[in-house]
Amino acid sequence: MALDKIDIAILGALQKDGRMSNAALADRVGLSQSACSRRLDALEASGVIRGYHARLSNDMLGYGVTVIVHISLAGQSERQLGEFEAAVRRCPNVLVCYMMSGEYDYLLRIAARDLADYERVHKEWLSAMPHVTRINSSFALREVIDRTGQGIDIVLA
């Protein structure tokens, strides 16, 4: 979907306030409410807008440890990748999982209550996932940036 400046303005406004009413959004981007609603529907239908979410604080929910985990598999057949990906989807502590190029096959971001909780996740989940041959864990000391405005500046360039 080709995005124009109005689409970009809609996306930028929603990233700042996803609960904004259609009337407020239309006013912000200079459209009528019906035109804004049609644009929003098109952005959702095309998949540019994948959903609306509340941003939760892991710290406030008792998950104060963030772990970045690199995983290597025994191979990369479709079956091995599929079995690993199905297993990683079941682990509730995994917040993000990327298939990677380079030295490791996957990168995960995991939330844990503390080091003992991460040890449990490592033993009960990560080590038990199919085809895993290597796990490399790094612990985040503090979050420096977590952007919600993904891609908007790039689209405008």
C-alpha positions in Angstrom: 0.0 0.0 0.0 1.4 3.4 -1.0 1.2 5.8 1.9 0.7 9.5 1.4 1.2 12.3 3.9 -2.3 12.0 5.4 -1.8 8.3 6.0 1.5 9.0 7.7 -0.2 11.7 9.8 -2.9 9.2 10.8 -0.3 6.6 11.8 1.8 9.1 13.7 -1.2 10.4 15.7 -2.4 6.8 16.5 1.1 5.8 17.7 1.0 8.7 20.2 -2.6 7.9 21.2 -4.2 4.7 20.0 -7.4 5.4 21.9 -8.0 8.7 20.0 -11.6 9.0 18.8 -12.2 9.1 15.0 -13.5 12.7 15.4 -10.3 13.8 17.2 -8.1 11.9 14.6 -10.0 13.5 11.7 -9.6 16.9 13.3 -5.9 16.3 13.9 -5.1 15.3 10.2 -7.5 17.7 8.6 -10.1 15.3 7.2 -13.9 14.8 7.6 -14.8 12.0 10.0 -16.1 9.8 7.2 -12.9 10.3 5.0 -10.8 9.6 8.1 -12.7 6.5 8.9 -12.3 5.2 5.3 -8.6 5.8 5.4 -8.3 4.1 8.8 -10.3 1.1 7.5 -7.9 0.9 4.5 -4.8 1.0 6.7 -6.2 -1.8 8.8 -7.3 -3.9 5.9 -4.0 -3.6 4.2 -2.1 -4.7 7.3 -0.2 -1.4 7.8 -2.1 -1.2 11.2 -1.8 -4.6 12.8 -3.7 -3.9 15.9 -4.2 -1.7 18.9 -2.5 -2.5 22.2 -2.0 -1.2 25.7 1.8 -0.8 26.5 2.3 -2.6 29.7 5.3 -2.1 32.1 7.1 -5.4 32.7 8.6 -3.9 35.8 5.3 -2.9 37.3 3.9 -6.4 36.6 6.8 -8.0 38.5 9.0 -8.9 35.5 12.0 -6.8 36.2 14.6 -8.9 34.3 14.9 -8.6 30.5 17.0 -11.3 28.8 18.2 -11.3 25.2 18.7 -14.9 24.1 20.5 -16.2 21.0 19.5 -19.7 20.0 21.3 -22.0 17.6 19.5 -25.1 16.2 20.9 -28.4 15.0 19.7 -27.6 11.4 17.5 -25.4 9.4 15.1 -27.8 7.7 11.5 -26.6 7.4 10.6 -29.3 9.9 13.2 -28.2 12.5 12.4 -24.5 12.1 8.6 -25.2 12.3 9.0 -27.4 15.4 11.2 -24.8 17.2 8.8 -21.9 16.3 5.8 -23.8 17.5 7.5 -24.5 20.8 8.8 -20.9 21.3 5.2 -19.6 20.7 4.0 -21.6 23.7 6.5 -20.1 26.1 4.7 -17.3 27.9 7.9 -15.5 28.9 9.0 -14.9 25.3 8.0 -11.4 24.3 9.7 -11.3 20.9 11.3 -13.9 18.6 13.2 -13.2 15.4 14.6 -15.7 13.0 18.1 -14.3 12.3 20.9 -14.5 9.7 24.4 -14.9 11.0 25.9 -16.9 13.8 22.6 -17.7 15.6 19.3 -18.9 14.2 17.0 -17.0 16.6 17.0 -14.0 18.9 14.5 -13.8 21.7 13.5 -11.2 24.2 12.4 -12.7 27.4 10.8 -11.2 30.6 11.5 -12.9 33.9 10.7 -12.0 37.5 14.3 -12.4 38.6 17.4 -14.6 37.9 15.8 -17.6 39.5 12.7 -17.2 37.3 15.0 -17.0 34.2 16.8 -20.1 35.3 13.4 -21.9 35.4 12.5 -20.6 31.9 15.9 -21.7 30.7 15.5 -25.2 32.1 11.8 -25.8 31.6 11.4 -24.1 28.2 14.5 -23.1 26.3 16.6 -26.2 26.9 13.6 -28.4 26.2 12.7 -26.8 22.8 13.3 -29.1 19.9 16.6 -28.9 18.0 18.3 -26.4 20.3 22.1 -26.9 20.4 23.2 -23.6 21.9 21.7 -20.9 24.1 23.5 -17.6 24.8 21.8 -15.3 27.3 22.6 -11.6 27.9 20.9 -9.6 30.7 19.7 -6.1 30.0 21.0 -3.7 32.6 18.5 -0.9 31.7 16.3 0.1 28.9 17.6 3.1 27.0 14.9 3.4 24.3 11.8 1.5 23.3 10.2 3.3 20.4 6.6 3.0 19.5 6.9 5.3 16.4 8.3 2.6 14.2 9.0 3.4 10.6 7.2 6.7 10.3 10.3 8.9 9.9 11.7 6.4 7.4 8.5 6.4 5.3 8.7 10.2 5.0 12.3 10.2 3.9 
